Each structure stands twice: as C-alpha cells, then as structure tokens.
Amino acid sequence: MPKASEIKKNMAIEFDGGVVIVRDIERSVPQGRAGGSLYRMRMYNVVTGGKIDHTFKAEDMLNVADLARRPVTFSYMDGDEFVFMDSEDYTPYHLNKETIEEEAKFIADDTQGLVVVLVEGNPVMVELPPSVELVITETAPSIKGASASARTKPATLTTGLVIQVPEHISTGDRVKVNTEEVRFMGRA
C-alpha cells in the first residue's frame, strides 16, 4: 500500500468503493502546517468515466487497484471507437473516442508500444510510450540555414495534433514527439 506521495500519473487506485485512474496530481505545501504536503488528484472512474477531485495528505495510505496490462497495436476506427488488437493473442479491445481523447492525439496506424489497461477484463484506457513517431502533414516551408536558430513554427501532424517544430523541418518529415510534454524531440 503506497502513500499518497508515492502515487504517479496514470496509476489506478481504489477509491470510494471503485477503481479510479489518476490523471493529474498537484502538490502543495500550505503555510503554517508542519511539513504536511497535500496532493490534489484529478481522477476518473474507470467504469462510469466520472471525474473526481480529491485532496490527500502525503501520509494517507492508498490501495493500488488490480489491473492487467496488455501490449496492443492500433487496428482501425469503428465509428466513435478505436479498436486495438492484442499483440499476443489477437483479442480486439474497443475503446470509445471520448475515453481516450488525450491519447488519441498520438495514435496513428503505425504507433508502436501501446498498452491497453484492463480492469476485470474490460479495457478502460490506453497507455502511450514515452515518445511516438508521426509525420508532419502541414507546416510553413522550411527555411534554409535555419538549423542554427532556435525559432520554431507550428506543424500539424497526421493525427491532427499541432506542435512547435524548428524552422528547418518541412512537410512530410517524420518526427519524434514526447507524449508526456507534447513537444518535438527530433527527426525520426
């Protein structure tokens, strides 16, 4: 049983008789409290999708939920659902577009390293690798000799995500994107 201070983003914990995924954590140290850090967590119920905001003290003990993680590849879109195929036993997992709204910005046909999280056999979320490779579909023309400057320009990727890239990058280039910070890492 970890303390609240040991909980990380995207961990699943038991809360209020259900299982929730921690999406965001803010640490604060109120003045006048003898070293008592507070952790405000934004969590989502894995069954209902309901949002919960709760503040824990650093020493509060929390139960980590029993989850299964399966490596998957993105197969296709079926209406408003993403369909992922288990890399080992080819089981299809359907996840609603709204459920994985943030992650969908990084999922292309050839995205590697995806993991579906299962609670009691039901898919509840997809975990992204630390970085993904995507192709730039639209950006301003590249400027010759711009690699020496630190200026950036917006670029639209195959998934619709817009990031800032250096001026020497052009349309059609394959780039590496950090999924945590949503930023350009380099050419792929």
C-alpha positions in Angstrom: 0.0 0.0 0.0 1.7 3.2 -1.2 1.4 6.6 0.4 -0.3 9.4 -1.5 3.1 11.0 -2.0 4.2 7.8 -4.0 1.3 7.8 -6.4 2.1 8.7 -10.0 0.0 9.8 -13.0 -1.9 7.1 -14.8 -1.8 4.8 -11.8 -5.1 3.0 -10.8 -6.2 3.2 -7.2 -9.2 2.0 -5.2 -11.3 5.0 -4.1 -14.9 5.2 -2.8 -15.6 1.6 -3.5 -14.5 1.8 -7.1 -11.4 1.9 -9.3 -10.1 5.3 -10.5 -7.2 6.3 -12.8 -5.1 9.3 -11.5 -4.9 11.7 -14.4 -3.3 14.8 -12.7 -1.5 15.5 -9.5 -0.8 18.9 -7.9 1.4 19.0 -4.8 1.1 21.9 -2.4 2.6 22.8 0.9 0.2 25.1 2.8 1.9 27.7 5.0 1.6 27.1 8.8 1.5 23.3 8.5 4.5 21.5 9.9 5.8 19.9 6.7 2.4 18.5 5.7 2.3 18.3 1.9 -1.1 18.0 0.2 -1.7 16.1 -3.0 -4.7 17.2 -5.1 -5.5 14.5 -7.5 -7.9 14.6 -10.5 -9.2 11.0 -11.0 -11.6 9.3 -13.4 -13.8 6.4 -12.5 -12.9 3.5 -14.9 -16.4 2.2 -15.1 -18.5 5.4 -15.3 -15.9 7.8 -16.6 -16.9 10.3 -13.9 -14.4 12.9 -12.8 -13.4 13.1 -9.1 -11.2 15.7 -7.5 -9.8 14.8 -4.1 -7.0 16.1 -1.8 -4.9 13.6 0.1 -2.3 14.2 2.8 1.2 12.9 2.0 1.0 10.1 4.6 -2.5 8.8 3.5 -2.3 5.2 2.6 -4.0 4.2 -0.7 -4.7 0.8 -2.3 -3.4 0.2 -5.8 -6.1 -1.4 -7.9 -5.6 -4.8 -9.6 -5.1 -4.2 -13.3 -3.9 -6.1 -16.3 -1.8 -4.5 -19.0 -1.7 -6.0 -22.5 0.5 -4.9 -25.3 -1.6 -3.9 -28.4 -1.5 -2.3 -31.8 -4.0 0.1 -33.2 -6.2 -1.7 -35.8 -8.9 0.6 -37.1 -11.7 3.1 -36.2 -15.2 1.7 -35.9 -17.5 4.8 -35.8 -16.6 6.5 -32.5 -14.5 3.6 -31.2 -10.8 2.8 -31.5 -10.2 -0.9 -32.0 -6.9 -2.3 -30.7 -5.6 -5.8 -31.3 -3.8 -7.7 -28.5 -0.2 -8.3 -29.8 -0.1 -11.8 -28.2 -3.5 -13.4 -28.5 -5.2 -11.1 -31.1 -8.1 -10.2 -28.8 -9.8 -7.0 -30.0 -10.3 -4.2 -27.5 -12.8 -1.4 -28.2 -12.3 2.0 -26.5 -14.6 4.9 -27.0 -13.1 8.0 -28.6 -14.1 10.2 -25.6 -12.5 7.8 -23.1 -9.1 8.2 -24.7 -9.5 11.7 -26.0 -6.0 12.9 -24.9 -4.2 9.7 -26.0 -5.9 9.7 -29.4 -3.8 12.7 -30.5 -0.7 10.4 -30.6 -2.2 7.2 -32.1 -1.5 6.7 -35.8 -1.7 3.5 -37.8 1.9 2.5 -37.1 2.2 3.7 -33.5 4.4 1.2 -31.5 4.5 0.5 -27.8 0.8 0.9 -26.9 -0.6 -0.8 -23.8 -4.3 -1.4 -23.0 -5.2 -1.3 -19.3 -7.9 -3.9 -18.3 -10.0 -3.9 -15.1 -11.8 -7.2 -14.7 -11.2 -8.0 -18.3 -12.7 -4.7 -19.6 -10.5 -2.2 -21.4 -10.5 1.2 -19.6 -7.6 3.2 -21.1 -4.6 3.0 -23.3 -1.1 3.9 -22.2 1.3 5.6 -24.6 5.0 5.0 -24.9 7.3 7.9 -23.8 7.6 9.0 -27.4 5.9 8.4 -30.7 6.9 9.0 -34.4 4.4 10.9 -36.5 4.5 12.5 -39.9 4.1 16.3 -40.5 1.1 16.9 -42.8 1.2 20.7 -42.8 3.7 23.4 -41.9 5.3 26.5 -43.3 8.1 26.0 -45.8 11.4 25.2 -44.3 14.0 27.9 -44.2 17.4 27.1 -45.5 20.1 27.5 -42.9 17.5 27.9 -40.1 19.0 25.0 -38.0 21.3 27.5 -36.3 18.5 29.5 -34.9 16.2 28.4 -32.1 13.0 29.8 -33.6 10.0 27.5 -34.1 6.9 27.3 -36.2 3.6 25.3 -35.8 3.3 22.0 -37.5 0.2 19.8 -37.9 0.8 16.0 -37.6 -1.1 13.1 -39.2 -3.3 12.8 -36.1 -4.3 16.4 -36.1 -2.0 17.3 -33.2 -0.3 20.7 -33.6 3.2 21.1 -32.1 6.1 23.6 -32.4 9.0 22.4 -34.6 12.3 24.1 -35.6 12.2 26.2 -38.8 14.3 23.7 -40.8 11.6 20.9 -40.5 9.3 20.6 -43.5 6.0 18.9 -44.6 6.4 15.2 -44.9 9.2 14.8 -42.3 8.8 12.1 -39.7 9.4 13.5 -36.3 9.6 12.1 -32.7 7.1 13.6 -30.2 7.3 13.4 -26.5 3.9 12.2 -25.3 4.2 13.5 -21.7 5.2 17.0 -22.6 3.7 17.2 -26.1 6.8 18.6 -27.6 9.1 18.0 -30.6 12.1 15.8 -29.8 13.8 15.5 -33.2 13.6 13.8 -36.6 12.8 10.2 -36.6 
